[in-house]
Amino acid sequence: MAVTSKKSKSKSKVTTTPKQTTKSKKINFDFVPTISDSEDDIPDLDEDSANESETETDPTKPQPTTPKKKSDKKKNSAKKSKSKTKTNNESDEEEEGSKDKDLNPDFIFNVGDDLGPDTNFDGWDFQSGGDAKSAAGTGADVKRDVDLEGIIRRKGGLTGQFANNGEDDGDDDEEEEGKDEDEDDEEEEEKEGGDDSDDEELAMDGFGMGAAAKPNKLSEDDDDDSDEDDEDEEDEDEEDVKEEAEEEEVEADSDQDNDKEMEDEKDEDSPEEVAKFFASEDDESTQAAKSQIHKDFQSMQLSRPVLKGLQALGYTKPSPIQSASIPIALLGKDIVAGAVTGSGKTAAYMIPIIERLLYRPAKIASTRVIVLAPTRELAIQVADVGRKIGQYVNGLTFGLAVGGLNLRQQEQELKKRPDIVIATPGRFIDHIRNSPSFNVDGVEVLVFDEADRMLEEGFQKEVTEILSLVPTKRQTMLFSATMNSRIKDMIQLSLNKPVRIMINPPNQTATGLMQEFVRIRKREQSKPALLFNMLSKLDSKQQIRIIVFVARKESAHRLRIVMGLLGLRVSELHGSLTQDQRLKSITDFKKLTVPILICTDLAARGLDIPKIEVVINYDMPKTHEIYLHRVGRTARAGREGTSMSFVGESSQDRAIVKEAIKQVELTKSGKAVGKNVDWPEIEKINKVIQEKQEIIEEILVEEKQEKEIIRAEMELKKSENLLNYKDEIKSRPKRTWFQSEKEKKADKLGTALAKGKKINSKKRKQQEAREDAGGSRSYKKTKTDRVEDQERTMKRQKPKNQEKNKKKKRNGKFGTKR
Ligand SMILES: Nc1ncnc2c1ncn2[C@@H]1O[C@H](COP(=O)(O)OP(=O)(O)OP(=O)(O)O)[C@@H](O)[C@H]1O
């Protein structure tokens, strides 16, 4: 399906020609040969400890009508000046001053001869996720929250040198403090220098690596909307529970993945399967498109508004994945693409999508593109990138169908049938089922971002349901940094001879990434102290962004309290937080208000905050794949970054380190080193933490009590609303759910069973009970659901119709008839 454009009639077609081909260099799109399974060249981890038992501890998307265009132009210019102001406001002097200093000039965003990326893109923006009425512009309800920091403060915490950043006062003392801190730092550096010898056993050789192994809706609008919002509350609460369950799956996924999965990765597709499934390498147009390397976006025959959008973002040259994917996507072909984290995959699919919409305008408003992402935050970010690229395209509209954000607001947005809808699967299905004016019959393009994740068991049912609803005649594109999905998993997507574009070898890390590994041995209990020690040494003034990954939500929360008690202000990000809290954590992190973010794997994929300097794996992930996504939060777009991993003695942890070293050696990308730490110093800190255990428990109890009070207040309000708006609430069509929370849980159990995991008898009984009940429920509204809906709608319309009839009668009596 060749894409012709208005422009192409007078100018040139988007299809590629042999002429273009001769000018261009050829790049290899194939997978780099499979990594040898032989571990001969891999330095062994310390043998003695290899025999020690594993310990697991937890210390803590144009409708071009002329009038619309005019107003849109106005809007666009307003938008433009607005975004300019925003950029000025957002980039503080220091950041500007140091802009892209940290970029790696070798990074191949620029295939040409000059510098690394000079992008104006300053990360994603939640403000564009919804209207400005509510917190973070997302339409998310602002609900009363527990003041955890207040509790920590009352318990004597957050008093240290780290606590006064952000909105706090204490300006006068800042310089003084700065001096002291500098002196302290010097002292600490000296100490550190002297400590190297102290920890020989934990040094790089400890890993057998030798030296560096190369390399509330309670705001103003409440007066108008509060009634409706309150009525919605019940629905939304229930919906939030479902969404939470969905998100939990994202997080819990790493719990489900195990060594078995790593083995599966090695289960390669056969050459015959590959030849049958993927487009032939000999396909002429694909060949022509593939063999080019575009030195700039102009040579891709992109339209002026899109080029303007890219220019505004500071994207001068396409990254390799963009250079390779855009021409093929413009041909309307299905794509399965993989490229290293932070290499610009979002724009790689967003640019051709916008181009397609621009040159094939729809006659009537319809949603033509669906982008599916595994997490809410990623979906919001993708929408933001899309909006920014398409900011000069008249009438281009985006919609979000993302869990945790205001359902009614989204419904209103989707009613207008935005061109591009970015969605998380659960909420998307919810809208298709329950938002009558939204449908997906006009969908032409379906994108799976983080496709390998979307094809995993956690999303299987949702994806199957979505696929059954969208038209089969469509373009489907799959993108991920770890696009290792097997053909058997992709078959359900009904891809039409997809073109396989693999830029980097699978499992490669960013070129500018320094991977450091700290061996924990039996000091699991000292990990919080180690974390504190590292955080304070890394950034005594809390001026760099550090992201810390932990295995469990509880650990994230506990660590936040521990760090707070030691005077270090950190944020947490995981599925147990409300969406408001989640967005606030990210916004604070982005603005450096709270530059340390402790999170679960919810934030492992796709999150693009350009200046995350360090990623700490406090708990190692379960698989090397997740490790790649986590460390991929730094060293993005050709920048440099460091990852520090706390490596335990489990075979799983050790296997990931081995794989990381192996990949560095194989791909010659980045570095991997062992790191010494000052254990005596850390043990001192650990002692302090141990002494605070009681206080930590007290804080947790106090927090729980506050939460219960808030919950009781909310329940009370809900009951009042239920009484006050009973009739209205009852007349509403009953929302139907894709899966109940119970079903989700039962599915998880099923997954566990399928994976051969041991489950206890109670859980097994639950699973059996579910199977007895007929297994999974039907996904579409049942006939009964529909009849009930109709009855409710009729009931609701009855008073209105009665009113209309009365009016008609009145008009008959007193109206124009004489
Ligand atoms: N052509 C370009 N020139 C300069 N910067 C770019 C270009 N394309 C993308 N970027 C920037 O590179 C960064 C990474 O892009 P993006 O988030 O799309 O990466 P990704 O490959 O999807 O990463 P991940 O695999 O982690 O999801 C973003 O900050 C983006 O603004």
Ligand as a Chemical Component Dictionary entry (heavy atoms), coordinates in Angstrom:
data_LIG
# 
_chem_comp.id                   LIG 
_chem_comp.type                 NON-POLYMER 
_chem_comp.pdbx_formal_charge   0 
_chem_comp.three_letter_code    LIG 
# 
loop_
_chem_comp_atom.comp_id 
_chem_comp_atom.atom_id 
_chem_comp_atom.alt_atom_id 
_chem_comp_atom.type_symbol 
_chem_comp_atom.charge 
_chem_comp_atom.model_Cartn_x 
_chem_comp_atom.model_Cartn_y 
_chem_comp_atom.model_Cartn_z 
_chem_comp_atom.pdbx_ordinal 
LIG N1  N1  N 0 16.045 12.044 15.751 1  
LIG C1  C1  C 0 16.270 12.378 17.020 2  
LIG N2  N2  N 0 17.202 13.323 17.325 3  
LIG C2  C2  C 0 17.444 13.652 18.623 4  
LIG N3  N3  N 0 16.811 13.111 19.691 5  
LIG C3  C3  C 0 15.895 12.176 19.461 6  
LIG C4  C4  C 0 15.560 11.760 18.112 7  
LIG N4  N4  N 0 14.599 10.815 18.198 8  
LIG C5  C5  C 0 14.326 10.646 19.522 9  
LIG N5  N5  N 0 15.100 11.459 20.278 10 
LIG C6  C6  C 0 15.121 11.546 21.765 11 
LIG O1  O1  O 0 15.691 10.335 22.252 12 
LIG C7  C7  C 0 15.105 9.987  23.504 13 
LIG C8  C8  C 0 14.688 8.544  23.490 14 
LIG O2  O2  O 0 13.612 8.357  22.612 15 
LIG P1  P1  P 0 12.491 7.249  22.903 16 
LIG O3  O3  O 0 11.933 7.424  24.257 17 
LIG O4  O4  O 0 11.539 7.222  21.748 18 
LIG O5  O5  O 0 13.419 5.960  22.947 19 
LIG P2  P2  P 0 13.012 4.430  22.878 20 
LIG O6  O6  O 0 13.869 3.813  21.854 21 
LIG O7  O7  O 0 11.519 4.274  22.711 22 
LIG O8  O8  O 0 13.451 3.956  24.322 23 
LIG P3  P3  P 0 12.876 2.749  25.218 24 
LIG O9  O9  O 0 13.278 1.487  24.554 25 
LIG O10 O10 O 0 13.533 2.942  26.498 26 
LIG O11 O11 O 0 11.385 2.907  25.279 27 
LIG C9  C9  C 0 13.946 10.931 23.710 28 
LIG O12 O12 O 0 14.304 11.895 24.658 29 
LIG C10 C10 C 0 13.727 11.570 22.369 30 
LIG O13 O13 O 0 13.269 12.912 22.491 31 
# 
loop_
_chem_comp_bond.comp_id 
_chem_comp_bond.atom_id_1 
_chem_comp_bond.atom_id_2 
_chem_comp_bond.value_order 
_chem_comp_bond.pdbx_ordinal 
LIG N1  C1  SING 1  
LIG C1  N2  SING 2  
LIG C1  C4  DOUB 3  
LIG N2  C2  DOUB 4  
LIG C2  N3  SING 5  
LIG N3  C3  DOUB 6  
LIG C3  C4  SING 7  
LIG C3  N5  SING 8  
LIG C4  N4  SING 9  
LIG N4  C5  DOUB 10 
LIG C5  N5  SING 11 
LIG N5  C6  SING 12 
LIG C6  O1  SING 13 
LIG C6  C10 SING 14 
LIG O1  C7  SING 15 
LIG C7  C8  SING 16 
LIG C7  C9  SING 17 
LIG C8  O2  SING 18 
LIG O2  P1  SING 19 
LIG P1  O3  DOUB 20 
LIG P1  O4  SING 21 
LIG P1  O5  SING 22 
LIG O5  P2  SING 23 
LIG P2  O6  DOUB 24 
LIG P2  O7  SING 25 
LIG P2  O8  SING 26 
LIG O8  P3  SING 27 
LIG P3  O9  DOUB 28 
LIG P3  O10 SING 29 
LIG P3  O11 SING 30 
LIG C9  O12 SING 31 
LIG C9  C10 SING 32 
LIG C10 O13 SING 33 
# 
